[in-house]
Amino acid sequence: MKTGGCPTLTVLFWLIFSTFGQAQTFYAIVVADTKDPVLIDACKRDMDVMHRQFVQMAAAIQYSLDERIVAQDDFGQKKLQAVLQEISPQPNDILFLYYTGHGYNLKNRTDRFPILMLEKEDALAGQNPGLLSIHTQLKKKGARLCITLGDCCNEVIDATRTTGRKRIPPKPLVLTNDSLNRAYRKLLLDVTGDVLIASSRPPQEACAHPDSGSFYTRAFDEMLEVAARSGADLSWETVLKNTQTQLSRYIATRFKQSLYEANLRETRQSAGRLTVYSSPEQPLLNREGVVEENHLTEQQLLDFRALTEQKVNEFQRYLSVIADPEQQDNIRELAIENALLLFLNDATMQVGSSNPKTAVKTYPIAIYLRRLKNLEKRYFDINIAFYDLALVADWEKTVSGYETTATYFQHFQAFNPKGQLVYAAKTAKQMAVDLQSRKDPFYEENRWTVLLGDVRLAEKGIGSGNKK
């Protein structure tokens, strides 16, 4: 029996075949705020949706799936960083991090991607990472493809994602294994690089519903499966553009715009060109596709009317937060700050009383909001509720743009320490609304924007007890 041989060739043979036989890994990291009282159901729904996607993706490209969950009691920056430290992808592996929860941005922050609210205590807020910084950290891991998706708010308020109308989750599309496999292979195997996605641009909220989950996640899921049927022109750019289109079809997210950046290179030897693209800005166009300086189409005016209703509803939410003594002081201050962003600089607010001897008084909107917050010194508890929908009149053309009025109906109640009602009033208030093309301070370009104006009493309050 021959016992000799070349040890160098033996080692080389072992290295080649052990490397060749090593399976590639699809690393999926799911970070979900499933303990938040507002988002718990929506986040759980999102986790189910993305888990299904990750299983399908890994199976289609024949990668082993390594899924890590940061949720429940583990939700936080400490656990996320521990998971990121544990992961050591190989050069041909894939990394996909998905976040669903609260998010926000800061006024003077140049990064347009949101900050993830992993820590909610004020003392720990400085530890909250930006989505971009997490993505940068993941890219340094050296995986062939790195994808980061954050479905969260991107505005400076109390960082609470809004909830939309109930929408029954659509039935999943029935696709053949072949069509799914081709779609996922094209998205995950035919490219190398990175994709960074945020569900909302600053300064916008994201929307979610307990039954159907987060709206962007649902749209993303739907468009991945729709894209699998088309096949031919499938690309990340197509998927992300179609997801934005789908997002704009939902009533709750009609005016929301996602944010994404991609740096991808095709892996085929015949086409190694780097493709770089980002989410496009979407100016308002007329029917001929031309941006006009001082004119909007009927459809655009209808859209801005719907946007006005949203802004009035947003203002009402801020009023409820500002007046509530049980809210944290920093949250109430943020509500004041963001309520002021809805108004023209010189806007005023009329206030009155059920007492016929008390004259109606007018305050600058900033002073009115501050006085509203300080009512906690007079009353033990305060509740402001709104009944009926805000009524928005038709737009009227002006020299500089358009104007209209919006009427809302408010019920104010104040209580003493015994829980007894000491003052209550129902009032109707009418606010001016101004629509003009203005320079957007964030984007540094002119955009048609709606701002609220003077608010006056449209109907005397029907009240009792001490005056407000």
C-alpha positions, 0 to 999 in steps of 0.5 A, spaced: 500 500 500 502 506 498 503 511 504 507 517 501 504 523 498 504 530 497 502 534 504 501 540 500 496 538 495 492 534 500 491 541 504 490 545 498 484 539 496 481 540 503 481 547 503 478 548 496 472 543 497 471 545 504 470 552 502 466 550 496 461 545 500 460 551 505 453 554 505 452 561 504 447 564 510 442 569 509 442 573 516 435 576 518 435 581 524 428 583 526 428 589 531 420 590 533 417 594 539 412 589 541 412 591 548 409 598 546 402 599 548 400 603 541 404 599 536 404 592 540 399 588 535 402 592 529 409 590 530 407 583 531 403 583 525 410 586 521 414 580 524 410 575 521 410 578 515 417 579 514 419 572 517 415 569 512 419 573 507 425 571 510 423 564 509 421 565 502 428 569 500 432 564 503 429 558 501 429 561 494 436 562 493 438 556 497 441 560 503 441 557 510 437 562 514 440 565 521 434 569 524 435 574 530 430 577 534 430 583 538 423 584 541 419 584 548 424 584 554 430 584 549 428 590 545 433 596 546 440 598 544 444 593 548 441 587 545 441 590 538 449 591 539 450 584 542 446 581 536 450 585 531 457 583 534 455 576 534 454 576 527 460 575 522 458 574 515 462 571 509 463 575 503 458 571 499 452 572 505 446 576 505 445 581 511 437 584 512 436 588 518 428 590 519 426 595 524 419 596 526 417 601 532 417 608 534 422 613 530 424 621 530 428 626 527 431 632 530 431 639 527 438 641 526 440 634 524 443 633 517 441 626 516 434 625 513 434 618 515 430 617 522 433 615 529 430 609 532 427 609 539 430 603 542 431 607 548 425 611 551 427 614 557 430 621 557 436 619 560 438 614 555 435 618 549 442 619 547 444 612 545 438 611 540 442 610 533 440 613 527 438 608 521 443 610 517 449 609 522 446 602 523 446 601 516 453 603 516 455 598 521 452 593 517 456 594 511 462 594 514 461 586 516 463 585 509 457 581 506 455 581 499 449 584 500 446 589 505 439 591 506 436 595 512 429 597 512 426 602 518 418 602 518 418 608 523 416 615 524 421 621 521 418 627 525 420 631 531 414 629 536 412 624 541 415 619 536 408 616 536 406 612 530 399 614 528 394 609 526 390 609 520 383 606 518 382 599 519 384 595 513 383 587 512 390 584 510 390 582 503 390 575 501 397 573 499 398 572 492 398 564 490 405 564 486 408 558 483 415 556 486 419 557 480 416 565 479 418 566 487 425 563 486 426 567 479 424 573 483 428 572 489 434 570 485 434 576 481 434 581 487 438 577 492 443 573 487 444 578 481 447 584 485 452 586 490 452 592 494 447 595 499 440 598 500 437 603 505 430 604 506 426 608 511 418 608 510 418 616 511 421 622 509 422 628 514 418 631 517 413 625 516 409 620 521 409 613 519 402 609 519 400 602 522 394 599 524 393 593 529 390 588 524 394 589 518 401 592 521 405 598 518 403 600 512 409 601 508 411 594 511 405 591 508 406 595 501 413 592 501 410 585 502 405 586 496 410 589 491 415 583 492 410 578 491 407 582 485 414 583 482 415 576 482 409 575 477 412 580 472 419 578 473 422 581 466 424 588 469 425 586 476 430 590 480 430 593 487 429 600 484 422 597 481 420 594 487 422 600 491 418 605 486 412 600 486 412 600 494 411 608 494 406 608 489 402 603 493 403 607 499 400 613 496 394 609 494 392 608 502 388 614 504 392 614 511 399 614 507 396 618 501 401 624 502 407 620 505 413 619 501 419 614 503 426 615 503 431 610 500 438 609 497 441 604 493 449 602 491 448 596 487 453 592 482 450 586 478 454 580 479 454 577 472 461 578 469 458 581 463 455 587 467 459 589 473 457 597 472 455 600 479 448 603 479 447 608 484 440 611 485 435 614 491 428 616 492 426 621 487 423 628 489 415 628 487 413 635 485 406 636 484 405 636 476 399 638 472 396 634 467 401 635 462 406 634 467 409 641 468 410 644 474 406 651 475 408 656 479 401 659 481 396 654 479 393 647 481 389 642 478 382 640 481 385 633 483 391 637 486 386 641 490 382 635 492 388 632 495 390 638 499 383 639 501 384 632 504 391 634 507 388 640 510 383 635 514 389 631 516 393 637 519 386 640 523 386 633 526 394 633 527 392 640 531 387 637 535 391 631 537 397 636 539 391 640 543 389 634 547 397 632 549 398 640 551 392 640 555 393 633 559 397 634 565 398 627 566 403 627 559 410 628 561 412 635 560 417 634 555 412 631 550 407 637 552 413 642 550 414 638 543 407 638 542 407 645 542 413 646 538 410 642 533 403 645 533 406 651 531 409 648 525 402 647 522 401 655 523 403 661 519 407 666 524 402 671 525 396 666 526 392 668 532 387 664 536 380 667 539 378 664 546 371 666 550 367 664 555 360 662 557 359 668 561 356 673 557 360 679 560 366 676 558 369 679 552 372 674 546 379 675 547 385 674 541 392 671 543 398 669 538 397 662 537 404 661 541 401 664 547 394 661 547 398 654 547 402 656 553 396 658 556 393 652 555 398 648 558 398 652 564 391 651 565 394 645 570 395 650 575 388 652 575 385 645 574 387 638 577 385 634 570 383 637 563 380 633 557 379 636 550 375 632 546 373 633 538 366 631 536 364 631 528 369 631 523 372 637 521 369 641 515 373 644 510 370 649 505 372 649 497 378 653 495 378 660 493 383 663 488 388 668 491 393 672 488 399 668 491 395 661 491 389 659 494 385 659 501 379 656 505 376 655 512 376 649 516 371 648 522 372 644 528 368 642 534 371 642 541 369 639 548 373 642 553 372 639 560 376 641 567 375 637 573 377 638 581 382 633 585 375 629 587 374 628 579 368 632 579 367 636 573 368 644 574 367 647 567 365 644 561 364 648 554 362 646 547 365 650 541 365 651 534 372 654 531 373 656 524 380 657 522 383 660 516 387 655 511 393 658 506 395 654 500 401 657 497 408 655 494 413 656 499 420 655 500 421 648 504 426 649 510 428 642 510 428 641 502 431 648 501 426 648 495 419 651 493 413 647 494 406 647 495 404 647 502 398 648 507 399 652 513 393 654 518 392 661 520 387 665 524 382 661 529 376 665 531 370 662 535 364 660 530 359 659 535 359 661 542 361 656 547 355 652 551 359 652 558 358 651 566 362 653 572 368 657 572 371 660 566 376 658 562 
